[in-house]
């Protein structure tokens, strides 16, 4: 629930806290989105640490700059 760059994103039991609330904003292309964190007053976003591309790369919170490591694509899936 911290509002600082580098705060680790983790799973936790749902408790309706601001640390578990997010806001989507359109990215630079039609199918990308930034995922902003409410705990940062929508100033920080989910970010793949150090622009990682390998399996297991860490996801943290970082000031939103719409960098490639902060843009996400949502794809449909079936149950």
VMD Tcl script that draws the C-alpha trace (Angstrom):
set ca {
  {0.00 0.00 0.00}
  {2.96 2.37 -0.33}
  {3.07 5.31 -2.72}
  {6.68 5.16 -3.88}
  {8.55 4.07 -6.99}
  {9.69 0.45 -6.87}
  {6.96 -0.77 -4.53}
  {6.46 -4.46 -5.29}
  {3.10 -5.61 -6.64}
  {1.87 -8.77 -4.95}
  {-1.30 -10.78 -4.58}
  {-3.22 -10.45 -1.33}
  {-6.65 -11.42 -0.04}
  {-9.28 -8.97 -1.22}
  {-9.98 -6.26 1.37}
  {-11.19 -3.33 -0.78}
  {-8.17 -1.18 0.16}
  {-6.89 1.52 -2.21}
  {-3.79 -0.64 -2.81}
  {-6.10 -3.09 -4.61}
  {-7.78 -0.53 -6.86}
  {-6.57 0.38 -10.35}
  {-7.52 2.67 -13.23}
  {-7.01 1.87 -16.92}
  {-5.97 4.61 -19.33}
  {-5.48 4.29 -23.08}
  {-1.87 3.89 -24.17}
  {-0.15 5.15 -27.28}
  {-1.72 2.50 -29.53}
  {-5.31 1.33 -29.71}
  {-4.78 -1.92 -27.86}
  {-2.46 -0.87 -25.00}
  {-3.35 0.44 -21.56}
  {-1.58 1.88 -18.56}
  {-2.75 0.44 -15.24}
  {-2.60 3.24 -12.66}
  {-2.67 2.62 -8.91}
  {-5.23 4.37 -6.74}
  {-2.85 4.37 -3.76}
  {-0.65 6.80 -5.78}
  {-3.57 9.06 -6.72}
  {-3.21 7.67 -10.27}
  {0.32 9.03 -10.70}
  {2.09 5.64 -10.70}
  {1.43 2.52 -12.74}
  {2.17 -1.18 -12.93}
  {5.67 -1.44 -14.37}
  {7.87 -4.40 -15.33}
  {11.02 -3.69 -13.34}
  {14.09 -2.68 -15.36}
  {12.21 -3.23 -18.68}
  {12.41 -7.00 -18.03}
  {11.22 -9.36 -20.76}
  {12.20 -12.73 -19.27}
  {9.77 -15.08 -17.58}
  {9.58 -14.18 -13.90}
  {10.38 -10.47 -14.36}
  {9.10 -8.51 -11.36}
  {6.14 -6.16 -11.53}
  {6.34 -3.05 -9.37}
  {4.77 0.42 -9.18}
  {6.58 3.34 -10.87}
  {5.79 6.91 -11.88}
  {3.76 6.68 -15.10}
  {5.60 7.75 -18.25}
  {3.80 5.44 -20.74}
  {7.05 3.52 -21.30}
  {6.85 0.14 -23.03}
  {7.32 -1.59 -19.66}
  {4.17 0.16 -18.38}
  {1.80 -0.61 -21.24}
  {-0.38 -3.70 -21.15}
  {-2.53 -5.54 -23.69}
  {-5.77 -7.23 -22.67}
  {-6.72 -10.29 -24.68}
  {-9.95 -12.28 -24.57}
  {-9.77 -15.74 -23.08}
  {-12.18 -18.57 -22.53}
  {-12.98 -20.23 -19.24}
}
mol new
graphics top color blue
foreach p $ca { graphics top sphere $p radius 0.5 }
foreach p [lrange $ca 0 end-1] q [lrange $ca 1 end] { graphics top cylinder $p $q radius 0.2 }
display resetview
